[in-house]
Amino acid sequence: NVLSRKFEYQADAFAAKYCYGQQLVSGLKKLTATSLGNLMPHPLYVFFHYSHPTLYQRMTMIEKSAND
């Protein structure tokens, strides 16, 4: 799971680098709302059960990548 999350952050940074960060965030929000995803799950639960970063984690990393 940790390796999968690392690759997901790399993909998000790639999108942010080419100015698609905001579109990616918008799409991720729509997907999360449609699937009724939990926006702020407990970090311990995320560590053991999630193969991808949470929406909040991805949004903060995309914004950070866009500012670099």
BELZIJO-V170549 format. One record per residue. N is the residue number from 0. RES is the residue in one letter. SS is DSSP state (helix for helix, strand for strand, loop for the rest). OMEGA is omega in degrees with one decimal (none if undefined). NEAR is the number of other C-alpha atoms within 8 Angstrom. Layout:
BEGIN
N;RES;SS;OMEGA;NEAR / N;RES;SS;OMEGA;NEAR
END
This chain:
BEGIN
0;N;loop;-179.1;9 / 1;V;helix;179.2;6 / 2;L;helix;177.8;6 / 3;S;helix;178.1;9 / 4;R;helix;179.0;11 / 5;K;helix;179.3;8 / 6;F;helix;178.2;8 / 7;E;helix;176.5;10 / 8;Y;helix;178.1;11 / 9;Q;helix;178.4;8 / 10;A;helix;178.1;8 / 11;D;helix;178.4;13 / 12;A;helix;177.3;13 / 13;F;helix;178.6;8 / 14;A;helix;179.8;11 / 15;A;helix;-179.7;14 / 16;K;helix;-178.6;10 / 17;Y;loop;172.7;7 / 18;C;loop;175.0;8 / 19;Y;loop;-177.4;9 / 20;G;helix;-178.2;15 / 21;Q;helix;176.7;8 / 22;Q;helix;177.8;7 / 23;L;helix;178.8;10 / 24;V;helix;179.1;10 / 25;S;helix;178.5;8 / 26;G;helix;179.0;8 / 27;L;helix;177.4;9 / 28;K;helix;179.4;9 / 29;K;helix;178.4;8 / 30;L;helix;-179.5;8 / 31;T;helix;179.2;12 / 32;A;helix;-179.6;8 / 33;T;helix;-178.1;7 / 34;S;loop;179.4;6 / 35;L;loop;-179.3;6 / 36;G;loop;177.9;7 / 37;N;loop;-177.1;6 / 38;L;loop;-177.0;8 / 39;M;loop;177.9;6 / 40;P;loop;179.7;8 / 41;H;loop;-177.1;6 / 42;P;helix;179.0;6 / 43;L;helix;177.0;6 / 44;Y;helix;178.4;9 / 45;V;helix;-177.5;11 / 46;F;helix;-175.3;8 / 47;F;helix;-169.7;7 / 48;H;helix;-176.3;6 / 49;Y;loop;175.7;10 / 50;S;loop;179.0;8 / 51;H;loop;176.2;8 / 52;P;loop;177.0;11 / 53;T;loop;179.6;11 / 54;L;helix;-179.8;10 / 55;Y;helix;179.2;8 / 56;Q;helix;-179.4;8 / 57;R;helix;179.8;11 / 58;M;helix;-179.5;9 / 59;T;helix;178.8;8 / 60;M;helix;177.7;11 / 61;I;helix;178.3;13 / 62;E;helix;178.1;10 / 63;K;helix;179.2;8 / 64;S;helix;-179.6;10 / 65;A;helix;-179.1;11 / 66;N;helix;-177.9;5 / 67;D;loop;none;4
END
